[in-house]
Amino acid sequence: MNELIEKINAEFETFKSDSEEQMSKGNKAAGTRARKATLNLEKLLKEFRKASLEASKA
């Protein structure tokens, strides 16, 4: 589960830097990368929810 949390944190940092670049510099490619990061975050957060539920049952 620690590995999953590290992946979530890394993906969030990617989103954060790309979204800031889009907002401050108007970089359209950064916006595309930020949107992709949100999709990856969604998948990782769903995995975390499953893992968390399994851990609480044990």
N, C-alpha and C positions, 0 to 999 in steps of 0.2 A: 504494500500500500504506500510505502514511502516513495517508491519509484514513481508511482502514479501521481502523487502530490508534487514531486519534482517536475514531472512533465507538464502538469497544470500550471505551475508557477512559471516555467520557461515559456509556455505558449502565451500566458498572460503578459509577460514582459515583451514578447514579440508584438502582441496586439497593442500594448501601450506605446511602444516606440513608433510603430507604424502609424497609429492613429494620430499621435502628436505631430509627426512629420506631415501628414496629410493636412491637419488643421493649420499648422504654422506656415508651411511652405507651399501648400496647395498641390502637393505631389500626388498625382492620380494613381500611380503605381503603388504607392504606399497605402492608399485607400483600398486597393484590391487585395494587397497582402493582409491588411487589417481585417477585412471581411472574411478572408480565408481562415485567419486565425480564430475568428469567432465560431466558425463551423467546427474547427478542430477542438476548440474549448468545449463546445456543446457535447461532442462525443466523449471527451475525457471526463467531463462532469457527470455524465450518465454512468460511465464506468465507475467513477468514485462512489456514486450513490449506491450502485449494486454492491460494491465491495464493502461499503460502510454498513449496509443492511446485513450482509453476511457476517460481518465482524460482531455486530451487536447481538446476533442470534446465538453466537457461540459462547 
